[in-house]
Amino acid sequence: MTVQAFDWMGRSIPFRAGESIASALDAAGIRTFGADTSGQETRYFCGIGACQCCVVRVDGVVREACVTTATAGMRVEALEKRRG
């Protein structure tokens, strides 16, 4: 069985078929997803896309990680790059 994975900020994150990005990140021990455009930490919270606390960039497009299905080879990044 081939393990599928996506890239999170240079780290390979494995996932199961049908799993959301947020769930896969959580299973990998990643609890915060970086800062949003106002400087607040993003994270997995509601799990249904209502709160938008888990927004990330997926292949350059802003998406809610909790309702976006992980796919092999996708590139997932924090909205804002850390400075300093």
Buried (B, 14 or more C-beta within 10 A) or exposed (E): EEEBBBBBBEEEBBBEEEBBBBBBBBEBEBEEBBBBEEEEEBBBEBBEBEBEBBBBBBEEEEBBBBBBEBEEEBEBBBBBEEEE
